[in-house]
């Protein structure tokens, strides 16, 4: 991905790299008790396809820390 580009690389190679990385992350999460989450899966599919950037993905799936 070009760091100066507004959109992620949509080449077949870049999509394959993102797919492999997300598949490995999902497998690790499943081993730790992950259950299906439609919001996460939708965001992951959009990230893999190159529709959203890594920062946009993070904004969709990471909850801000709760302060007490």
C-alpha positions as CSV (number, residue, x, y, z in Angstrom):
1,X,0.0,0.0,0.0
2,X,1.3,3.4,-0.9
3,X,1.4,5.4,2.4
4,X,0.4,8.6,0.4
5,X,-2.6,7.0,-1.2
6,X,-6.1,7.7,0.2
7,X,-7.3,4.2,-0.6
8,X,-5.8,0.8,0.1
9,X,-4.1,-1.2,-2.7
10,X,-6.8,-3.3,-4.5
11,X,-4.4,-5.5,-6.5
12,X,-5.1,-9.2,-6.3
13,X,-1.8,-9.6,-4.4
14,X,-2.7,-7.0,-1.7
15,X,-6.2,-8.5,-1.3
16,X,-4.6,-11.9,-0.8
17,X,-2.2,-10.6,1.8
18,X,-5.0,-8.9,3.8
19,X,-7.1,-12.1,3.5
20,X,-4.3,-14.2,4.8
21,X,-3.6,-11.9,7.7
22,X,-7.3,-11.6,8.7
23,X,-7.8,-15.4,8.4
24,X,-4.8,-16.0,10.7
25,X,-6.1,-13.4,13.2
26,X,-9.6,-14.9,13.1
27,X,-8.1,-18.4,13.8
28,X,-6.2,-17.0,16.8
29,X,-9.3,-15.3,18.1
30,X,-11.4,-18.5,17.7
31,X,-8.9,-20.4,19.8
32,X,-9.4,-17.8,22.5
33,X,-13.2,-18.1,22.4
34,X,-14.3,-15.7,19.7
35,X,-18.0,-16.0,18.7
36,X,-19.4,-14.7,15.4
37,X,-19.9,-11.0,15.3
38,X,-21.6,-9.6,12.1
39,X,-20.2,-6.1,12.6
40,X,-16.7,-7.4,12.8
41,X,-17.1,-9.8,9.9
42,X,-18.6,-7.0,7.7
43,X,-15.7,-4.6,8.6
44,X,-13.2,-7.4,7.9
45,X,-14.6,-8.1,4.5
46,X,-14.6,-4.4,3.6
47,X,-10.9,-4.2,4.7
48,X,-9.9,-7.2,2.8
49,X,-11.6,-6.0,-0.4
50,X,-9.8,-2.6,0.0
51,X,-13.0,-0.7,0.5
52,X,-11.7,0.8,3.8
53,X,-8.2,1.6,5.1
54,X,-6.6,0.0,8.2
55,X,-7.4,3.1,10.2
56,X,-11.1,3.0,9.1
57,X,-11.2,-0.7,10.0
58,X,-9.7,0.0,13.5
59,X,-12.3,2.8,14.0
60,X,-15.1,0.4,13.2
61,X,-14.0,-2.5,15.4
62,X,-12.0,-1.2,18.4
63,X,-13.9,0.2,21.3
64,X,-12.4,3.2,23.1
65,X,-11.1,2.5,26.6
66,X,-13.5,3.1,29.4
67,X,-12.4,5.5,32.1
68,X,-13.6,4.9,35.6
